[in-house]
């Protein structure tokens, strides 16, 4: 039986205008400005050079609509309170599978560390995007509590709207009661992505849906206040599709010490009142000390901050900064915000945080080849300003090289320390089946900066092999998991969430 949510929720006031923004990024071979908004569609027929990946399928007939996209399954983690992080097979979207209420059907939710709200596509949604995704609603769970209280999230590109609801959300072995959105209207942009909704694991309390009796609408608030986790933090390990380890995982309430060598290097987040450009939205934003290539002492970046975002596929920075960084790489060409580098480059980029520097493997920052530019590949470092002139948006291109910890600083390990982000150097070997390339764990210390961090192997031969399996669709070959048009999902704060009462 479905009931209405309590009156405290139905009478909630409007939320402050800080929430998730949706910036699709697409490389358009026919446009010199790289500003096309064409969508990243579901994969076409696999190419002759395709690789076989395990897919998670839901039995037919259990719901009105199902997710038709190919999703690469990771193995279930052995650590308590952990859940596998799946992906789309091209390292663009990282998701976790959840269920709601007493339903046994899975929904793939994009992990977004730059948002606090959680929503899923509703079975009452008639938008084209909903027709290709799994939907949820009345009839799927007998414990679902619905309301007529609307919500609306406006993104940089695209939007979603619907009504608020409450039910148990089952993630791994944890089952918090959560207030979330049932999206009855989803814009066409979401046809480009395999996720059925978004799981908000960010800091921004001002952008959260109204609090529930369990302490909040943000899942980390609920898990902590319900004493379901020992500490209000989570750790993330993202896997590469080309490594074929299938070992991505989200650790809730505790870190997985088997995922990194040495200690976690914690960096306090920028105080909201001191954040670049006056940002007060609660990013996981930390000071960036410098960035550079190989053995260089750095490019001289000063007073920069980095917003660490699991929902962003690439790394975006203001164009002058991107030009400064790429200037250290031999053979670079530029077309507006897009940069091209030799496909066989052995250059290793590094970012410095908290007195340590972390390498970014060429397997991650060097993209696929470009047919119109023989011998050149696209750089996954994009010269686009998304926020302030000194703010960088640092996504999965970096995060695949570290074990990342997001600590709210409210209980347990970070109590009294304030919110902070921590990085651990990944171990060179994976725990799962399959054999990692030599560059699969390439976080390392830059000379004279991080003597405490040992360099890990990462040779040119292995990275070239990795890139050959993940070529840009505009090049000579295409991975079976890559659609005809690449659109990079960038999910971050900055636009508006509106509750109509």
Secondary structure as UniProt FT lines:
FT   STRAND          3..4
FT   HELIX           7..10
FT   STRAND          19..22
FT   STRAND          25..26
FT   TURN            29..30
FT   TURN            48..49
FT   TURN            60..61
FT   TURN            80..81
FT   STRAND          82..84
FT   STRAND          86..87
FT   STRAND          94..100
FT   TURN            101..102
FT   STRAND          107..112
FT   TURN            113..114
FT   STRAND          119..122
FT   TURN            123..124
FT   HELIX           129..132
FT   TURN            138..140
FT   TURN            142..143
FT   STRAND          145..154
FT   STRAND          159..171
FT   TURN            172..173
FT   STRAND          174..186
FT   HELIX           188..192
FT   STRAND          197..200
FT   HELIX           205..207
FT   TURN            213..214
FT   HELIX           219..225
FT   TURN            226..227
FT   STRAND          233..237
FT   TURN            241..244
FT   STRAND          249..252
FT   HELIX           257..259
FT   STRAND          260..269
FT   TURN            272..274
FT   HELIX           276..278
FT   STRAND          285..288
FT   STRAND          290..293
FT   TURN            294..295
FT   STRAND          304..308
FT   TURN            310..311
FT   STRAND          315..317
FT   HELIX           319..326
FT   TURN            327..328
FT   TURN            330..331
FT   STRAND          333..335
FT   TURN            336..337
FT   STRAND          338..342
FT   TURN            343..344
FT   STRAND          349..353
FT   TURN            354..355
FT   STRAND          356..360
FT   HELIX           362..365
FT   STRAND          366..370
FT   TURN            371..372
FT   STRAND          373..379
FT   STRAND          381..383
FT   TURN            389..390
FT   STRAND          391..394
FT   HELIX           396..399
FT   TURN            400..401
FT   STRAND          402..407
FT   HELIX           412..414
FT   TURN            415..417
FT   STRAND          420..426
FT   TURN            438..439
FT   TURN            447..449
FT   TURN            451..452
FT   HELIX           460..468
FT   TURN            473..474
FT   TURN            480..481
FT   STRAND          487..488
FT   STRAND          490..500
//
